[in-house]
Amino acid sequence: MHAAVISAADAPPVYREHPDPTEHDGDELVVEVLAAGLHHLTRSRANGSHYSSNGMYPLVPGVDGVVRDREGNLRYVVMDDTALGTFADHTLIDPRRSVILPDGIDPVQIAAAMNPAMSSWVALRRRVDFHAGQRVLVLGATGNAGRMAVQIAKLFGAAQVIAAGRDTTRLKALAALGADETITFDQIGRAADVDVVIDYLWGDCAADAMIPMLTARADRTAPLTWIQIGSIVGQTAPIPSAALRSARLQIVGSGIGSVPARDFLAELPELASAVAASAIDVRARAVPLAQVTRAWSAETADRIVFVP
Ligand SMILES: NC(=O)c1ccc[n+]([C@@H]2O[C@H](COP(=O)([O-])OP(=O)(O)OC[C@H]3O[C@@H](n4cnc5c(N)ncnc54)[C@H](OP(=O)(O)O)[C@@H]3O)[C@@H](O)[C@H]2O)c1
């Protein structure tokens, strides 16, 4: 078979022949890969910078995807940390980490959507005590995960969703997806009274937003839950101590580890159905896996999905 193979942390993947996978025990299943998304997690696990990577090379990247099993079922699978990911013609999955997909789904849409969508879906369902009627700020709302967070917060009954970002054209487009208000970072004080922040940026961007938001809150004793999900702007954030004293701020993270794998897996069927039913707008671009080296570092607003 063919696969994308990475030989070292700083090397891009190369499309080449690779031995076929074989099943070693009853928990493994060889499957055909139909579509696999190129997410931030895919790259950071492959280059060893993600906290869940094992730093072993060579490896075939690919943290999730849509596969076909021997019975012909289409499944969405989340891979464990493995040397054989989904950027291959075939891979080896643990079926317990997969969900059978409804008939008629588009593998490319599912492969593009599940990772970014899961970030806010699982955070709001499993990490914090979110309930309908609350107000939400999405920090970094113009990316794939951010756009979906806007839609998912609305789907879950948020009374108000404020979308914050740096690109005014992309921000404007979020109104059609349910954003009640769109703001740039210098207008962050307008989000002072939200109940929940879904933060994809972290770094200086999160730290700089806190004091203007917290000091402008109508009721500083009202809880504000800040969910740290992505760190596009910085891995660390210089949070002012006053931020933690001046209002009832609690900061929590949501991701692999802080949410148990069983909780992620339990949410997959409903999320897959929502994507299949077009309840969430997805930006996907299918690319042949043979073009993986060029596409690996491409800058695109659409989520690249490799098709073997
Ligand atoms: N914890 C989890 O469960 C989980 C799951 C999925 C993703 N994530 C993380 O969430 C983050 C976002 O993922 P994604 O798939 O949405 O990525 P993406 O599609 O590449 O979007 C990146 C976003 O970051 C913004 N951005 C980039 N550089 C910026 C800067 N210097 N200042 C301000 N904004 C900047 C972009 O704004 P423009 O539109 O202006 O370029 C865009 O909104 C990543 O860190 C990813 O690893 C976490």
The ligand as an SDF file (V2000), in Angstrom:
LIG
                    3D

 48 52  0  0  0  0  0  0  0  0999 V2000
   -8.4760   20.9750   22.7330 N   0  0  0  0  0  0  0  0  0  0  0  0
   -9.1660   20.4720   21.7390 C   0  0  0  0  0  0  0  0  0  0  0  0
  -10.0120   19.5980   21.9200 O   0  0  0  0  0  0  0  0  0  0  0  0
   -8.9240   20.9800   20.3420 C   0  0  0  0  0  0  0  0  0  0  0  0
   -9.5730   20.3910   19.2360 C   0  0  0  0  0  0  0  0  0  0  0  0
   -9.3980   20.9790   17.9730 C   0  0  0  0  0  0  0  0  0  0  0  0
   -8.5540   22.0790   17.8140 C   0  0  0  0  0  0  0  0  0  0  0  0
   -7.8960   22.5720   18.8940 N   0  0  0  0  0  0  0  0  0  0  0  0
   -6.9820   23.7160   18.7780 C   0  0  0  0  0  0  0  0  0  0  0  0
   -7.7480   24.8840   18.4780 O   0  0  0  0  0  0  0  0  0  0  0  0
   -6.9360   25.8130   17.7480 C   0  0  0  0  0  0  0  0  0  0  0  0
   -7.6830   26.2830   16.5180 C   0  0  0  0  0  0  0  0  0  0  0  0
   -7.8560   25.1920   15.6330 O   0  0  0  0  0  0  0  0  0  0  0  0
   -8.5110   25.4060   14.1860 P   0  0  0  0  0  0  0  0  0  0  0  0
   -8.6870   24.0610   13.6330 O   0  0  0  0  0  0  0  0  0  0  0  0
   -9.6760   26.3090   14.2650 O   0  0  0  0  0  0  0  0  0  0  0  0
   -7.3580   26.2070   13.4490 O   0  0  0  0  0  0  0  0  0  0  0  0
   -7.4720   27.1370   12.1470 P   0  0  0  0  0  0  0  0  0  0  0  0
   -8.6230   26.7060   11.3140 O   0  0  0  0  0  0  0  0  0  0  0  0
   -6.1170   27.1410   11.5390 O   0  0  0  0  0  0  0  0  0  0  0  0
   -7.8030   28.5850   12.7320 O   0  0  0  0  0  0  0  0  0  0  0  0
   -6.8320   29.3350   13.3750 C   0  0  0  0  0  0  0  0  0  0  0  0
   -7.4670   30.5710   14.0040 C   0  0  0  0  0  0  0  0  0  0  0  0
   -6.4560   31.2930   14.7220 O   0  0  0  0  0  0  0  0  0  0  0  0
   -6.4700   32.6590   14.2930 C   0  0  0  0  0  0  0  0  0  0  0  0
   -5.1220   33.2050   14.3910 N   0  0  0  0  0  0  0  0  0  0  0  0
   -3.9860   32.7080   13.8680 C   0  0  0  0  0  0  0  0  0  0  0  0
   -2.9260   33.4900   14.2160 N   0  0  0  0  0  0  0  0  0  0  0  0
   -3.4400   34.4880   14.9730 C   0  0  0  0  0  0  0  0  0  0  0  0
   -2.8610   35.6210   15.6150 C   0  0  0  0  0  0  0  0  0  0  0  0
   -1.5460   35.8480   15.5770 N   0  0  0  0  0  0  0  0  0  0  0  0
   -3.6780   36.4520   16.3090 N   0  0  0  0  0  0  0  0  0  0  0  0
   -5.0070   36.2220   16.3690 C   0  0  0  0  0  0  0  0  0  0  0  0
   -5.6140   35.1770   15.7610 N   0  0  0  0  0  0  0  0  0  0  0  0
   -4.8360   34.3240   15.0710 C   0  0  0  0  0  0  0  0  0  0  0  0
   -6.9710   32.6040   12.8620 C   0  0  0  0  0  0  0  0  0  0  0  0
   -7.4380   33.8690   12.5070 O   0  0  0  0  0  0  0  0  0  0  0  0
   -7.5860   34.3560   10.9450 P   0  0  0  0  0  0  0  0  0  0  0  0
   -8.8810   33.7750   10.4580 O   0  0  0  0  0  0  0  0  0  0  0  0
   -7.5910   35.8270   11.0670 O   0  0  0  0  0  0  0  0  0  0  0  0
   -6.3780   33.8090   10.2150 O   0  0  0  0  0  0  0  0  0  0  0  0
   -8.0650   31.5500   13.0100 C   0  0  0  0  0  0  0  0  0  0  0  0
   -9.2050   32.1230   13.5920 O   0  0  0  0  0  0  0  0  0  0  0  0
   -5.6190   25.0800   17.4800 C   0  0  0  0  0  0  0  0  0  0  0  0
   -4.6820   25.4540   18.4760 O   0  0  0  0  0  0  0  0  0  0  0  0
   -5.9780   23.6140   17.6530 C   0  0  0  0  0  0  0  0  0  0  0  0
   -4.8710   22.8290   18.0010 O   0  0  0  0  0  0  0  0  0  0  0  0
   -8.0700   22.0610   20.1560 C   0  0  0  0  0  0  0  0  0  0  0  0
  1  2  1  0
  2  3  2  0
  2  4  1  0
  4  5  1  0
  4 48  2  0
  5  6  2  0
  6  7  1  0
  7  8  2  0
  8  9  1  0
  8 48  1  0
  9 10  1  0
  9 46  1  0
 10 11  1  0
 11 12  1  0
 11 44  1  0
 12 13  1  0
 13 14  1  0
 14 15  2  0
 14 16  1  0
 14 17  1  0
 17 18  1  0
 18 19  2  0
 18 20  1  0
 18 21  1  0
 21 22  1  0
 22 23  1  0
 23 24  1  0
 23 42  1  0
 24 25  1  0
 25 26  1  0
 25 36  1  0
 26 27  1  0
 26 35  1  0
 27 28  2  0
 28 29  1  0
 29 30  1  0
 29 35  2  0
 30 31  1  0
 30 32  2  0
 32 33  1  0
 33 34  2  0
 34 35  1  0
 36 37  1  0
 36 42  1  0
 37 38  1  0
 38 39  2  0
 38 40  1  0
 38 41  1  0
 42 43  1  0
 44 45  1  0
 44 46  1  0
 46 47  1  0
M  CHG  2   8   1  16  -1
M  END
$$$$
